[in-house]
Every structure is written in C-alpha cells, then in structure tokens.
Amino acid sequence: MTSTAPHQSILDKPYVLDLFAGPGGLDVAGHVLGVRSLGIEWDRSACLTRYAAGLETLHADVSAVRRDSFESLPPDINVLAGGPPCQTYSVAGKGAGRRALDEVKRYIDRLMAGEDDAEIDKDLKNLSDPRTAMVLEPLRYAIRATRSPSRDHRPYDVIVLEQVPAVEALWEQYAKALEGNGLPDGTRYKVVVDVLDTETYGVPQTRSRAVLIARRAELGAPSLPAPTHRAYEAKAWNRMSARSSTHAHQPTLDERDTPDPDDDLLPWTSMGQALAEPVGGHPGRRVPFLVRSNYGSSGNPGRRGVRTDRQPAATVTGRISRFVVFEHLNEKIVREGARFSMNEAGMLQSFPPDYPWSGTAQAQQVGNAVPPLFGAHLLSAALGLPAPDPQTLRKPWQRATEEQRAKLRSEGCGAADHCTPRCPRPDEQATR
C-alpha cells in the first residue's frame, strides 16, 4: 500500500533516534526533511565521518546504551529508526542469520511476552554469530521506552526499520507482534512491511531493502512511500541493447519494450546522470564509461557484472573501490579510467557531493549506509511529510567547522579530539 503524503507531519516535533547509524544516511535524510536526529554508532571511523558532517552522534554500543544509559537519551525522541548489521543475513554473509531466522522469531515472542532481559541475554549468547541478535535491538528499544521514567513511560510514536531482503520475514514477525498483543505495556501499532527497490525512488543504483514502517495505532495506519521512478529491469535493458547493437546509439533512458500511457513515473536515474556534471569538489565524468563490478552476477561468482553509464549502478557495497571503470573514448578505443572516488561512490548512494568521508574503511562506510534519498522517502511516508526533492541532495554538503566538530565529539565520545574509555574499544570493534 502506497500513498501520497499530506503536507503536515503527524508529529509536532519529530526527533529520530537512529540505531546502527553508520556514516549518516538516515540522518542526512532527516536533514533534508528538517527532522532532527541522534545516531548511535559503534564504528570509530563512521563516527569521525558523522562528526565531520555535523551530525549528532553517540559513539557507543547500541546494546550497552539500552542496558546502561537509556535514561540519558533525550526524552523527547519520538521516532525510532535503524538498520541493524546485515552481514549474517545478507547473501554476501556466511548465512548464520538465515539459519537462525526461526530462532530469532521465538526471541521476538519472548520479548513481547515481557520475559526478563537478563534471561534473554543469557540465551542470546548461544547464537553462533552475535550480530544476528542485533536485529532484536529495535524491538528492545521500543519496549525499554515504555519502561523509562525519564520518558514518563511514553512509547515511540513511529518506528522505521530497513535491512536486506532476507530480513523481511523478521519484519513480518515484528508486525505480527506489534499489531497483535502489542508491546508488553499494551501499546499497539499499525504496521506495513515490504521489499522496496531504491532505484524506484531516484537513487542511481539497484538495491533492494526490506522495510518496516509502524505508527502507534492512535496515529493511523502508515503507508509505504509511493515510487517516483521506474524500476530497472536488466533483461529488458539487454533486449533493447541487442536491438540497437547495429546502430550508433545506446538505448535512451526513456526507451521501453511496451510503453504504458498511464505510467507517469520518471525514468530511473543513471550513473551518468549522477556523476557527469561537475559539482562542488567533484570534477564530473563526461566521458562515457562502463563499470565492471567486483562480485559475480546471476549466481556465478566468476561472472562479473558490467553496466554502462546509462544504467544505474549495481548495488554499492564495501567493494565499490574495486569496481573497474572503463572509459569509452570512441567506437574503437576503450581504456581503463580512474576508479570511483569516495565522493563519487557516495553520490551513487545519493549522498550529497563533498560529504566528508573520514577515517578508515571508507568504502565499507559507503556500502553499509542507507541511501539518503531512499531514507528521506521512508521518513516522509512514516511522518506524513511530502516526498523529498532529490535536488536538495545534489547540493554540496557543508562540512562542520572545527569548533562544531569538536563539540559534537565531546558529546559523542567524551573528549574533543580523541575517544575515551566510554567508547567501544578497537579490539571489540574487530568482532562486530
């Protein structure tokens, strides 16, 4: 179910708590919509990126904050959001999460029945991969809010979650629990769950995500964001390319097998549209190019996917820095060009140009992030706001001043220029 959002938020002052916040995809989305957010993030480098971007941040373990310092969170937070670590659920992971799906569903039932946290924590230690249990944290935060004296036991009004498609079954279990008996205190929600494709919201890459949007029942049923762009279909593109192989032109973005006169969606956004023009510190990529990804396609790890600049990017992951870019100089000459910079990789994720990627493993930060344009569509639908204007994310991002950065790090880490004992230790981070 999708709908066009009204022009007034269902909340007077939406304030988002972003769990597993990464480098700031959902927070940038909130910024576009004028919605305040606070992100909790474990990884030191992702936090450095967030501080440089001027985003409110706690450098902390999501589980530890829930257990030990929940009462210190701002009591006026009314939206819970997050994308728990996906490695054990993703097709790129080892599969521990997929094998544990049924077991985790049972934990959801135990949490909703009000079972003691300590007993659940004890049993969760038996999971083969500790990251698998992280998908339960949003539910545990929702329950914790209803037990919080600092919040006057007030539940979150809205919940927005996203993950890899394999987690759709868990979001359905969330929905069943939230709409059924509700939280242990009786709070019930109206919930919608589905798998959405990011290119249908203007993101210049193909990426599928399982999403959950929930509102307290008193606020009315939520809707999924209405798509704004057409879906990319590789087989249809290949057919068009084959038909035009004897001509001197590539298929245009508007070409389709069977035009639909009732289709008022925009064409999907291509890599070329995202990267061709110079903007901010991005010099532009005006020479036509091909991209060979670093992972297999069609279930064959040895078959590398190739796309042109007239297509959306393949799913941007931590391997984006390994994608090989070939410049098509003319009909006879193709040469290897410069690989995507982190600025360009971020732009393919719909981050604004000049977003201040910082620290180490920057490609992993980019690949793990929620695409901001997609996140803005999710938040706008959840809160009843109008759909975001994608052009706002084409404007170069203004880096935080040194004074702003130092203040944010003092609040997030406990010191202006370094981590403190309250931050997760680097040796601990290696296990997550």
N, C-alpha and C positions, 0 to 999 in steps of 0.2 A: 504494500500500500504506500503510495506516494501522494504528496500534495504540495501545492504552492503555499509557502509560509505566509502568515499575516505579517503586518509591519510593526508589531509591538511584541516585545518579549513576554513570555508567560511569567517571568520573574522580574521584580523591580530592579534588582541589582545582582545579576548573575556573577558568580565568583567560582571559578573552576579549581578543583584540586586534581592535578594531573599526576597519576601514579605511573612509575616507569617512564618518566617524561622524556628521556633521551635528549637530543640536542635542541628540541623545542618545536617540533612540527605542530602539535596541537596548541601550543602557547602562541605561536605565530598566527595560527588560525584565529585564536581568541583576540589577538591584537588587531587583526583585520576587521573583526566584528565589534571592537570596542568592549570586549569582555575581559575582565581581569582574571589572571590565573596564577597559581603557585604550583611549581613542579617539584616532585621528589625524584631524584635520580641517583643511582648507585655509582655510575662510572665517572671517574675524575675528569677525564678529557671531555666527556659530554657536558659536564658541569662548567668546565672552562669555556666551552662554546656558548653555553647559556649565559654565563656572566658577561662575556664579551658582547652578547646580543642584547643585554639589558633585561633579562628575564628573571623574575623572582624564582628562587631555587633553594631547595634544601638538599645538600649533599649528604645522602643518608640511605640506609636500607629501608625499603618500604615496610617490610615486616617489623623491623625494630621500631620504627615510628609508631606503628599501630600498637605494639605491645607496651612501649616505654614512654612515649611522649605525645600521644594523641591529643591530650588536653592542651598542649601548647600550640596546636594548629589554630588558625584564625576561626573563631566560632561562626562567622558569617558566611563561610563557604557553604554553598547550596547545590553545587553540581560536582558529581564525582565522575572522573574520566580516566581512561587508561588503556594501554596496550601491553599486557604482560609479556615477558620474554617469550619469543616464539620458537626458539631453536628446537625444543623437543617435540613440538607439534608440526613444524614445517616439513615439507617434503625434502628439504635440504638437511634436516636434522637426523638424529640416529633412531628416531622412532619410539623413544621411551614414552613420550607423551601420548602418542597414538595408542600404544598398548595399555596405557593407564587411563584411557578415557572413561571406561565404565567405573573404575575405582574412584576417580575424581568425582564422578556424578554422585557416588554414595557419600562422599565427603560433603557435597553441597546439601544433601538431605540431612546430614548430621548437624551442619551449621544452622540450617533453618529450623531445626528442632530445638535449638538452644543448648546443644551439648557443650560441655566445658571446653574452653580453648586449650587448656593445658593437655587434656586428654587427646584432642585432635592433633596438636603439635607433636605429641609423642608418636602417634601413629604415622604422621606425615614423614617422619624421619626414615621410615622404611621404604619410601619411594626410591627407585633406582637413580633418578635424576632430580635433585632438589628444585630445579627450575620448573618442573611440572606442577608443583604445588603453588607456584606464583599466580597461576590463573585463578586461584581462590581468593587472592587478596582483595580485589574489588568488593566481593561479597562480604568479606570480613570487615572491611572499612564501613560498608553500609550498615552492618549490624552494630559495629562499635559506635557509630554516630548516635544511634538510638539509646546508648548506654552512657553517653558523655554528659557529665554535669555542666561542663563549660558551654555546651550547646543547648542546655535545657532539654536534653534527650530528643532533640529535633532531628528527624531523618533528612537525608539528602532529597531534594525535590526532583532532581534529574540525574540519570546515570547514562553515560555514553562510553561504550567499550568497542574496541576493534582488535582483530587478530587475524591470523592466517585462516584460510577457509576450513581447515581441518577442525577448528575450534567451534564451528557453527553448532555442532551437537551439544557442546557445553553451554553455549549461549542459550540454546533452546531449553536446556535444563535450568539455567538461571531464570528464564522467562516463566517456565512452569512453576518454579518456586515463588517468584516474586508476585505472580498473578494469582496463585493458589491461596495457600495459607498466609503468604506474605512473610515479612521478617518476624523474628521471634516476638517482637512487641506488637505485632498485628498490622504494621504498615504494609499496604498493598500498592502495587504499581501496575500500570498498563505498559505493555512491552511490545516492541516489534523487532524481529530478527531477520537478517537476510545476508546473502553474499553479494557485494557490490563491486563493480569494476571501476577503477579510478579514472580510466580514460573517458568514461561517460560523464565525468564532472570536470573535464577540461585539463586534467593532468596529462602531460606529454609522455606517458608511459603506460604500459598494460600491467596492471597489478590488481589482484582480487583480494578482498578483505571481508571477513565475517564481522558484521557489526550488530550491536545491540543498542537500542535507544529505549529508555524507560522513563516514565514520569509517574510521580505519585498519582494514584487513581483520581484524587480530587482535582488534578490539573488537566484531566482529559487525556485521551489516547494520543500517543505520538504517531508521526508518520515518517517514513523514510524520505530522504531528500529526493526531489524529482530530478532525473538526469537532464543535463543540459546539452550533451554531445552524443553523437552516435557511438555505438560500440565498434571496436576494431575487430575485424574477422580476418585472420591470416589467410584462410583458404580463399575467401573472396578476393583479397588483395592479390594473391598468387594467380588467380584466374585472370584478373584484369591485367597483371604484368605480362602473362603469357600472351594475351590477345594483342598487347601493344608492343611485343618484342620486335616486330618488323617495322615499327615506326620509330621516329626520332624523339619520342617524348615518353616520359613516365606517366602512369595514371595520375590524374589530379586527385586532390583530396575530396572532390565532390563526386567523382565517378562511382557509381554503384551498379550492381548487377540488375536490380529491379527497383527503380526509383519509386518511392512511396509519396504520393502527393500530399498525404496527411502528416508526413514526417516534418516537424518544424525544428528538429534538433540540429545543432551545429555539427559540422564535420569534426572528427576527433583532432586533437592538437598534435602536430608532428614535432619531431626533434628539430627539424629545420626552423619551424615557426618559433620554437622556444629559444634557439641558440643563434640564429642567423644575424640578427641585428646587434650592433654594439650597444651596451647599456652599462652605466657605472664603470666598474673595472673590467667588465667582460668585453674583449675586443671584437666579438662577433665571429661567426663561422659562415661565411658567404659562399665558400667553395662547396659544391655538392659532395656529400660523403656517404660512405657505407660503414656500418658498425658490426663487427663480429664479437658476439658475447663470449664470455669465458666459461659458460656452462652449456650443457647439452640441451637438445631440443627433441621433442617427440619421444621422450623416454630413452633416448640414446645419448649416453654421456659423451660419446666421441663425435657427435654431430653438433657443431657449433652454429647457433642461430645467427643469421645475417639479416639486417634491416637497413633500409635507406633513410636518408634524412627526411623523406616524405612520409615516413611511418612514425608512430610513437615508439619510444624506446622499449626494449624488453624490460622486465621488472628490475628496477635498480636495487642491487644488493651490495654487500660489502666487497664484492668482486668488481665493482664498477671501474676501479682504477686499472683493471686488467683488460677491459674491453679494448679491442684494437680498432682504430679509426682509419679508414682508407679514403683519401681524397680523390674524387673523380674529376681530373683536370680537363679531359676531353674524351672523345669516343675511344681513343686508343691508349690513353695514359691514365693509369690509376696508381697512386703511390701511398705508402703508409704515412699518415699525418700525425699530428700531436694527439695524444690520448686526452680524454676528458679531464679537465682540471676539476678540483673540488668545487669551485664556483659553478662550473657547468653541470657537474653531477647533481649539485643541489638544485639547480634550475630545472633539471629533468624531474626532480621530485617536487617541483613547484615552489621551492624556497625562493625568496627574493634574491636578485643579484647582490653580490657583495656580502652575503650572510657570513659572519665571522667564524668560520670553522677553525677550531683551535685544538691544541693538544695532539695526542697520537691517535692512530687508527681512525683517521678522519673518514676514509671510505666506508668503514663499518658504521660510523655515526650516521652518514648519509643514508646508507642502505637500511638501517634499523628504524629510521624516522617515519612518522606519519606524514604523508604528503600534506603540506599546509592547506592547499586548495580543497582537497578531499575532506580534511578535518574541519574546514570552515563550513562546508556543506553539511556535515554531520551536526555540528554545533548549531547552525542556523535552523535546521529542521527540529532539533531537540528543544530549542528555546523559543521557537515561533518567530524567528527573525527572517528578513528577506534573504534570498540567496546572495552569496558574496559576489562582488565584482572581481573577476580574475585579474583585471588590470592593476588592482592595488598591490598584487604580488609581483608585478613587473617593475615596480619602483625599487631602486637600490636601498638596501637596508642600512639604517644609520647605526653604526657601532656605538656602544655605550662609551661615555667618556671614562677616563681613568678613575675619576672620583666616583662615578656611578658604579663602575665595575668593582672597585674596592669596597663600596658599601654593600653591594649585593653579596660579595664573597664573605664579608664579615658576618652577614646574616645567615648565609648558607653553610659556611664552613667554620665560623667562629674566629676567623682572622682575615685581614685584608689581602694578604699575599701568600698564604700557604694553608694547607689542610691542617687540622688539629686532631687530637685523639678522638673527638666525637665523629669524625668522618670514617667511612669504611676504609679498612687498610688495603693497600695494594695487593698483598698476598691473598686476602679474602676475595678481592675482585677477580682474581685469576680463576676462581672456581665457579663464577657465575656466567 
